[in-house]
Amino acid sequence: MTPRRLVVGMSGSSAPQLGEVFLRACRDLDGLETHLVMSRGARRCIELEMGVEPSAVESLATTVYDPADMGAAPSSGSFLTIGMVVIPCSMAALAGIAAGTASDLLRRAADVTLKERRRLVLVTRETPLSLIHIRNMETVTLAGGTILPPAPAFYHQPETIDDLLRHVCGKVLDQFAIPHDLFRRWS
Ligand SMILES: Cc1cc2nc3c(=O)[nH]c(=O)nc-3n(C[C@H](O)[C@H](O)[C@H](O)COP(=O)(O)O)c2cc1C
């Protein structure tokens, strides 16, 4: 079976733990490759909020790209993927994606995902939201992307922070129809 490739972007937002838990979950799934693009902002947030080296998170991915390398595989639509998630997604990354700037590999890969009509999921983290943020979310939604804020749910009766993170990551995998057991479903 040809492995499915998922492009995973991490940008400079609070809660880089979301990206770590997501990559860890993907690593445990058969037949799924993760292609990670981590912005400089994400690296800073990992250092400040997780107190670890970014390489500890990078080591969870199948392949890691330099965000400045515009010649890397995810910059081309001919590199076949099932889509892209940006987790977490900063308002700066959201703005760049909404504006189609393609100014670094993360934004270019998201641009490619939209133009190829593949699934793009943005786990946008900011609160409260300005009208600029909301309008950028609208633009990406109209272009076919999905805005998936890491809003906590309690129907699965979380007991730990990890339970809350796993719920968000499971909701992302649901968007790609990838089976998982990251949280107990409502039934
Ligand atoms: C510790 C820390 C936490 C941050 N949290 C957020 C956040 O939650 N949401 C956000 O949009 N920006 C946040 N920022 C600001 C972004 O990192 C900054 O706008 C950066 O330029 C984003 O660029 P990037 O998306 O290319 O990584 C944070 C910055 C730091 C240092």
The ligand as an SDF file (V2000), in Angstrom:
LIG
                    3D

 31 33  0  0  0  0  0  0  0  0999 V2000
    5.1280   32.4650   23.3920 C   0  0  0  0  0  0  0  0  0  0  0  0
    4.3760   33.0230   22.2360 C   0  0  0  0  0  0  0  0  0  0  0  0
    3.0350   32.7330   22.1030 C   0  0  0  0  0  0  0  0  0  0  0  0
    2.3020   33.2320   21.0300 C   0  0  0  0  0  0  0  0  0  0  0  0
    1.0040   32.9000   20.9010 N   0  0  0  0  0  0  0  0  0  0  0  0
    0.3140   33.2640   19.8070 C   0  0  0  0  0  0  0  0  0  0  0  0
   -1.0190   32.7900   19.6200 C   0  0  0  0  0  0  0  0  0  0  0  0
   -1.5740   32.0650   20.4290 O   0  0  0  0  0  0  0  0  0  0  0  0
   -1.6450   33.1390   18.4870 N   0  0  0  0  0  0  0  0  0  0  0  0
   -1.0630   33.9350   17.5260 C   0  0  0  0  0  0  0  0  0  0  0  0
   -1.6990   34.1950   16.5050 O   0  0  0  0  0  0  0  0  0  0  0  0
    0.2020   34.4140   17.6860 N   0  0  0  0  0  0  0  0  0  0  0  0
    0.9030   34.0950   18.7970 C   0  0  0  0  0  0  0  0  0  0  0  0
    2.1950   34.5290   18.9690 N   0  0  0  0  0  0  0  0  0  0  0  0
    2.7540   35.4780   17.9880 C   0  0  0  0  0  0  0  0  0  0  0  0
    3.3050   34.7810   16.7420 C   0  0  0  0  0  0  0  0  0  0  0  0
    4.2770   33.8130   17.1130 O   0  0  0  0  0  0  0  0  0  0  0  0
    3.9330   35.7880   15.7820 C   0  0  0  0  0  0  0  0  0  0  0  0
    2.8990   36.5790   15.2130 O   0  0  0  0  0  0  0  0  0  0  0  0
    4.7380   35.1330   14.6840 C   0  0  0  0  0  0  0  0  0  0  0  0
    5.2450   36.1370   13.8430 O   0  0  0  0  0  0  0  0  0  0  0  0
    3.9480   34.1440   13.8960 C   0  0  0  0  0  0  0  0  0  0  0  0
    4.6670   33.7790   12.7290 O   0  0  0  0  0  0  0  0  0  0  0  0
    4.5140   32.3120   12.0830 P   0  0  0  0  0  0  0  0  0  0  0  0
    3.0720   32.0630   11.9290 O   0  0  0  0  0  0  0  0  0  0  0  0
    5.2240   32.4120   10.7990 O   0  0  0  0  0  0  0  0  0  0  0  0
    5.1550   31.3620   13.0340 O   0  0  0  0  0  0  0  0  0  0  0  0
    2.9370   34.0520   20.0600 C   0  0  0  0  0  0  0  0  0  0  0  0
    4.2990   34.3420   20.1850 C   0  0  0  0  0  0  0  0  0  0  0  0
    5.0050   33.8330   21.2580 C   0  0  0  0  0  0  0  0  0  0  0  0
    6.4790   34.1210   21.3690 C   0  0  0  0  0  0  0  0  0  0  0  0
  1  2  1  0
  2  3  1  0
  2 30  2  0
  3  4  2  0
  4  5  1  0
  4 28  1  0
  5  6  2  0
  6  7  1  0
  6 13  1  0
  7  8  2  0
  7  9  1  0
  9 10  1  0
 10 11  2  0
 10 12  1  0
 12 13  2  0
 13 14  1  0
 14 15  1  0
 14 28  1  0
 15 16  1  0
 16 17  1  0
 16 18  1  0
 18 19  1  0
 18 20  1  0
 20 21  1  0
 20 22  1  0
 22 23  1  0
 23 24  1  0
 24 25  2  0
 24 26  1  0
 24 27  1  0
 28 29  2  0
 29 30  1  0
 30 31  1  0
M  END
$$$$
